[in-house]
Amino acid sequence: MNDYAWLILGTLLLGFLLEGVATLLNIRHAPENPPPLFHDCFDQERLTRTRKYLSAKGWLGLVISFWNLALFLGWWWAGGFNKLEQWLTPWFADDLVRGVAYIGILVLASKALNLPFSLYETFVVENRFGFNRTTPATFILDRVKSLALLAVLGSGLLWCVLWFFQKTGSLAWLYCWLSVTLFSLVIQYVAPRWIFPLFFHFKPLPDGPLRTALLDYAQKVHFSVKDIFEVDGSRRSTKANAFFTGFGRNRRIALFDTLIHSHSQDEVIAVLAHEVGHFKHRHILKGMAIGIIHMGVMFFLMSLFLTHPQLSQAFLMETVSIHSGLVFFSVLFSPLDLIIGPLFKWYSRKNEFQADQFAVRTSPNPLALMDALKKLAASSLSNLTPHPLYVLLHDSHPPLMVRMERIIQESRQITGR
């Protein structure tokens, strides 16, 4: 094993241990008694179910992490990467086609080997706690559609990346960066019309008090919206959600039917106001800009290591290839992700506070967002007091208790109470 191999192995083990410690601490950090702010929606029975759900999900996540680590190390040390290259070479003389096949086989194998865990999580864990409404037919159809999209869109993009690195020399990273950025922007534009409907049914929200109130609120805060849709989220889960799709004047509000049917009108408006807050503070555009910069740095670093002989030797390869280099660099990049990931999560949590503040200041009922979040937490059995280390590593949203306190402070400033 060379220096690259030791670095990668050490990082993988460190990441696994850090993940394990954070998960175990988070399981133990769940409150024993309902906090005062949640007495109206978390009784002792629900809190007990929350701890059990948190434990079930946490231990399942650890088992999956161990399984994937063991599979990767076993494949690596058995020379699997090199054997796959040798097996594909007689079948595909063209380097580009062989490269797409090489990475495609690794991706499909990973998905197939993790499928039992997806089945267990959906039909055992989620079902045990009353969340799952996905039928076996829907589960299978969703996977087939996802694989089809991956085959069409993913393989095409991968082919372009490989072509640039093979044909365009030292500026390949720049062409890849620009191409992937353009691809991402196009996908965000077409996804609401062509991709999302493959998985969810969107229907216009019927005329009535809720639709009128939502449109009136959007007009009040000068947020242009083309239409409001109800999404059949209940076909898969009891958990609620809301989101926006589209750009500019083509923006559409999408509300899960589970949100509409389990929350008051003021609470739905508050949830919408929170999402509008992200737009008003330009969080979406800023996030896209940060993501584009991050991707550019990644492609530049990739260009430095992609065909480095020692990186290929670390994975027991007899030959150096661009497609295998892509795989190996994604593993080598993991140490940087351990540092960058928490920074991105911190930035996301900061944005959530700003969106909450906007919702409190503009909603008809300043405390409606707090009521909505409490209901969402109770219905999804959320951990009310996650461990700080787990929050640092994983959570894109602040702990609910902290959000509640901020919302109360902001509402008092508005009402003067």
N, C-alpha and C positions, 0 to 999 in steps of 0.2 A: 504494500500500500504506500502510495506517495503522499506528499503533503496535501494535495487536493482531496484525496480520499479521507485522510484523517480529519480535515476541516469539515467536510460534508458529514461524515459520521458523527463527529462531535456536535455539530449543529442540530442534526436530526434527533439525537438523544437528548440534547438540552431542551429542544422544543417540546419533545414528548413529556419530559419530566416537568417542565414548566406548566404545560397544559394540564397534566395530571394533578399537580399541586393546586393550581387555581380552581379546577373543577371540584376537588374534594373540599377545599376551603369554602367554596360557594355552597355546596350541599349543606355543610355544617352551619353556615351563616344564616340560614332561613330562620325567621323569628318563631319563637315558641308560642307567643301570644299575639293577638292582633294589635298593631300599633293604634294609638288613639284616633288618628285620622281615618282609619279603615274599619272602625267598629260597625259602621252601617252596611258594609258589603263583605266583610271577612269575619265570619264566626269561627269558633274553634274547629268545627268539622271541616270547613273549607280550607282553613289554614293547614290542617293535618293532611288533606288531599294535596295541597300545594307542595308540602315537603316531600310527600311520596312521589309526586310527579317530577319534581326537581331531581330527586334521587334517581328515579328510573331513567330520565333523559341524560343525566350526568354520567351514570355508569355505562349506559349504552354508548355514549360518546367516547368514553375511555376505551371500551372494548373495540370500537371501530378504529380508533387511533392506533391501538396496539396491533390490530389485525393488518392495517395498512402498512405500518412500520415493519412488521415481520415479513409481510409479502415483499415489500420493496428490498429489504436487506437480503432475503433469501434469493430473490431474482438477481440481484446485483452480484452476490458472492458466488452464485452458481454460473455466472457468465451469461446470464440470459440476454442481456443487451447485444452481446456479440453473436450469440447463437441465432437470434432473430435476424440480425443483419445477414448472416451467412445463409439462412434459410430463404430470405427474400431475394437475394442477389440473382440466382438463376431464373427466377420468375419475372423480375422487372429489371430490364437492362437500363431503362431510363432512370436517372438519379432522382428526378422530380417525382415521378410516379412512385418509385420505391420509398422515397421520403414520406409522402402522404400515407402510403400503406403502413410504413413502419410506425409512425406516430398514431395512426388510426387504430392499429391493432392494440397498441398499449392502452389507448383511451378506452376502447371497447372492453378489453380484458379487465381494466380497473372497474368499470361500471358493472360488468357481469359479476365480478367477485364481491362487489358491495351490494348487489341487488337483494340478497337475503336480509341484510340489515334494514334496507328501505322497507321491505315487506313487513319485517318485525315491528319497526317503528310505527308504520301506518296502521297495521291491522291488529297489533297487540298493545303497544304502549298508548298510542292515541285513542284506540278503541276502548281500552280499559278505563280511561279517564273521561270518556264521553265526547271526545272531540271529532273523531273520524266519521265522515259520511261518504268517503270514497268507496265505490264498489270495485271489485276486482277488475271488471271490464274497463272502468274509467282509469284505474291505475295502469293497466297494460296499455291502453290507448294513449295515455299521456307519455309513457316511455317511448312508444313507437314514434309519436310525433316529434318528441325531443331528439331522438336519434336521427330522424329524417332531416330535421333542421340542421343538426350538427353535421350530417353527411354533406348536405348541399352547401350551407354557408361556411361551416368550419373548414371543410376540405378545400373549398375555393380560396379562402383567405390564407390557409396554410400553404397552398401551392404558390400563391403570390409571394409570400415571405421567403420561401425557399428559392424561388426564381430570382428575386432581388439579390439574395446573398450569393447565389451562384454566378450571376451575370453582371452585376453592376459595381463590383469592386469595393473600394473604401467608403463610398457613399451609400452602400446598401442599407445601413441602419437608418439613414435619413429617409430614403424612399419607403422603407417599411413603416417607419413612424407616420409619415404623411398618409400612406395607404390605409393603415389600420385606423388612424384617426378619422379619415373620410368614411370608412366602412362603419365605424361606431356611430357617427352622426347620422348616416343614412338609415341604419337600423333603428335608431331612436325615433326617426321620423316615420318610418313605415310600420314599426311594430304595433302601434295602436290600431291600425287598420287591417293589417295582414297577419300578424303573429299572435297577439293576445286573443283574438277571436277563435283561434284554433283550440284554446284551452278553456276559455270562459265565454259565456253568452252575455252580450251587452244589449240591454233594451232601454229606451228612453224612460226616465223617471216620469210616471204619470202626472198629469196636471193635478194640483192639489196644494194644500197649505205648505208642505215641506218644500216642494219645487219652487213655489213662489218666494218663500223665505230665503232659500239658498241663492236664487237669482237676485233678489233684492240686496242681500248681503254683498254678493260679488259686485253689483253696481255701486254700492255704497263705498267700497274700498277700491274702486276703479280697477277691477280685475276682469278683463274681458274673457268670456267663456262661450263656446259655441253651443254646448249642450251638456245635460246631466244624465248619466246612465246608471242603471242598477245592474250590478254584476251578480251572477248566481254563485257566489262563493260558498253558499250552504251546500252545494252539491259535493263539496270535498271536505269541508270542515265547519265546525260551529264558530270558529274564531272570526272576528270582525276586522275590517280594514277599509281604507279609502286611499285613493291616489289620483293623480292627474295624468293625462296623456295628451300628446300633441304639442305643437309650438304656436306661439303668437296667438292670432285670432282663432286658430283651430283647436285651442285647448279645450279639453273635455274633462268634466268631473266624473269620476267613477266611484260609486259607493257600493260596498258589499251589502247584499240583502240582509246579512246577519247584523250589520251595523244599523241599518234602517229600522229593523223590526225590534231591536233591543235597546234603543236609545231614544231619548226625547228629542224634540225638534231643536231646542236650544243646544243640546249636546252634539247633535250632528252638525249644526252650524259652527260650533266651537272646533270640532275636528277639521272641518273645511277651513276655518280661519287659521288653524295651525299650519295646514298645507300651503295656504296662500302666503303665510308669513315667510315660508321658505323662498317663495318666488319674489316677494317684496324685498327681502334681504339678499337676493341674488345668490342664494346658496347653491342652486342647481348649476348655474353658470360657473361659479367659483369652483364647485366640485369637479365639473367637467374640465376646467382649465388645469386644476391640480392633477387630475387623472391623465391628461394629455402630456403634461410635463413629466410625470412619473414614467409614463410609457416611453417617452423619448429617451430618458436616462437609461431605462432598461434596455432599449434597443442598442444604444451606444455601447453600454457595457457588454452586451451580448456580442457585438462585433469584435470586441477585444479578445473574448474567450472562446468563441464559437468553434474554431478549428485548432484550438491549442492542444498539442499532442498530449501533454500531461493530464489534461482534463479527460480525454478519451481513455488514456491508460489507467486513470483512477477507476474507471468503470469496466476495466478488463477488455477493452476493445482492441482488436488487431488492426483495424483501419480507422481513419478519421473521416467523418462525414458531417455534412451540415445538419442533416435531420437528427442524427443522434446528438450532435452538439446542442441543438435546441432543447432536447430533453435534459441533458446534463446541466446546461446553464440554468434551467428552471429550478433544479435542485441546488445548485451552487448559489443561486440568488436568495435562498431561504434565510441565510444569516441577516441580510439587509432587511428582509421582510419582518424579522423579529423586532427590528428597531423602528421601521417605518410604520408598520401596522398600528401600534399603539398611538402614534402621532396622528394618523388618520382618524382613529376612533375618538381621540380627544377633540379634534376639530369638529367631528360630527356631533359630539355631545354639546359643544359650545353653540353650534347652530340650532340644536333643539331648544336650548334655553331661549334663544332669540325668537324662534317661531312661537314658543309658548307665550312669551311676552306680547308679541303682536296679537295673538288670539285673545288674550285677556283684555287688551286695550280696545279691540275692535268688535268683539262679540257683544250681542245684546245683553247676555248674562255673563259678567266677568268670571264667575266661578263655574260656569258650565263645563269648561275644559277639564277642570279638576274632577267633576262628577263623571265625565265621560272616561277619563283615564282610569278612575277607580273601578268603573264597571268593566272596562277592558281588562284590567289586571285581574279582577275577580273571575271573569268568564274564561280567561286563559290560564289561570293559576300561576301568575307571575310571582317571582321571588321579590318581595317588597324590600329586602335589605341584602342585595348581592354583595359579595366580598369585594373590597377595593381592588385586589389583584385581578379578579375575574373581570371586573368593570374595565380595568386598564387594558386588558388583552382582548376583550371580546365585544363589549357593549358600545354600540353606536348611539344609544340613548342613555341619558343620565338615570341614576337610580330613582325610582318612583317617589320615594319619600322626599328626596331633595327637590324634585320637580314640584311636588305639592307645596312645599314650604315657599318656594320661589313664587308660585302662582298666588298663594295667599298674601304674600308681601306685596305683590304687584296690584292685586285687587284692592287692598287696603289703601294704597296710594291713590287709586282711582276714586274710590268711594269716600275716602277721608275718614274711614273707621279704623 
